Amino acid sequence: MVRLKDRYLLVNIVYTDLPPGQKGSVPDLLLYNQPTIGELRPQTILKGIRSQVNALFGDCGSGSVERSLQVKYLSTATSTFILRISRAHYRLVWAALTFMDRLPVKDGRPCIFRVVRVSGTIRKVEEEAIRRAKLLVLAAKDEMAGKASSSDALNALFRGGKDSARNLALVNDDHDDAEINEGEISDG
């Protein structure tokens, strides 16, 4: 019997518009990684992705992703979601996410859908989502405390590599929740 092989995509929603008057004491890192509005549902994400795949690849592309595309997890608090798609067609969905520039809701805000991790198992994608959420919290704390500049914090989150995470962990030795060990960090 043949096993169906899927890919899981971890996607972050990064907002490109900054609401007026919010630049004050809020770190830059949190301005770009704001919580998503409550109107965003898994069905609206799927509808937006399917329409973008149809616009880019026509009926052939739309038909190939129709059956296997599924939202496995959506967190409006962290603006993160996990998609499941067949292994043969995950690049079509990735391309569609790259070209999407607004939330797929009425009067959706301008944003970037950033594919952070592609994996064959949902467990690895979940671990990466947790690791990135911890990095976001620690980088925001450091920026608020003045230990790191906004460019350092943004660099740590967007690169997400070993060096930035290790440097962030070294700066955060005084935090109780900084449990980022060198063995847990992967290149993504």
Long-range contacts (C-beta under 8 A, 24 or more apart in sequence): 4-86, 5-86, 5-87, 5-120, 6-68, 6-84, 6-85, 6-86, 6-87, 6-120, 7-84, 7-85, 7-86, 7-87, 7-90, 7-118, 7-119, 7-120, 8-72, 8-82, 8-83, 8-84, 8-118, 8-119, 8-120, 8-121, 8-122, 8-124, 8-125, 9-82, 9-83, 9-85, 9-90, 9-93, 9-94, 9-97, 9-115, 9-117, 9-118, 9-125, 10-80, 10-82, 10-115, 10-116, 10-117, 10-118, 10-119, 10-125, 10-128, 10-129, 11-80, 11-81, 11-82, 11-83, 11-97, 11-113, 11-114, 11-115, 11-116, 12-78, 12-79, 12-80, 12-113, 12-114, 12-116, 12-132, 13-79, 13-80, 13-81, 13-103, 13-111, 13-112, 13-113, 13-114, 14-79, 14-111, 14-112, 14-114, 15-79, 15-109, 15-110, 15-111, 16-110, 16-111, 16-112, 17-109, 17-110, 25-144, 27-139, 27-140, 27-143, 27-144, 27-150, 27-153, 28-143, 28-150, 28-153, 28-154, 29-136, 29-139, 29-140, 29-143, 29-150, 29-153, 29-154, 29-157, 30-140, 32-154, 33-78, 33-79, 33-136, 33-157, 34-79, 35-76, 35-77, 35-78, 35-79, 36-76, 36-79, 36-103, 37-76, 37-103, 37-105, 37-109, 38-76, 39-105, 39-106, 40-74, 40-76, 40-103, 40-104, 40-105, 41-74, 42-71, 42-74, 42-81, 44-104, 44-105, 45-71, 45-74, 45-81, 45-104, 46-70, 46-71, 47-104, 48-100, 48-103, 48-104, 49-83, 49-93, 49-96, 49-97, 49-100, 49-104, 51-104, 52-96, 52-97, 52-99, 52-100, 53-92, 53-93, 53-96, 56-92, 56-95, 56-96, 56-99, 57-92, 57-95, 61-92, 64-88, 64-89, 64-92, 65-89, 65-92, 65-93, 69-93, 72-122, 73-126, 73-129, 78-129, 78-133, 78-136, 80-129, 80-132, 80-133, 82-122, 82-125, 82-126, 82-129, 84-122, 87-120, 90-118, 94-118, 116-160, 116-188, 117-188, 128-186, 128-188, 131-165, 131-180, 131-184, 131-185, 132-157, 132-160, 134-177, 134-178, 134-179, 134-180, 135-160, 135-165, 135-168, 135-180, 137-177, 138-168, 138-169, 138-172, 138-175, 138-177, 138-178, 138-180, 139-168, 141-172, 141-175, 142-168, 142-171, 142-172, 147-171, 160-188, 161-187, 161-188, 162-186, 162-187
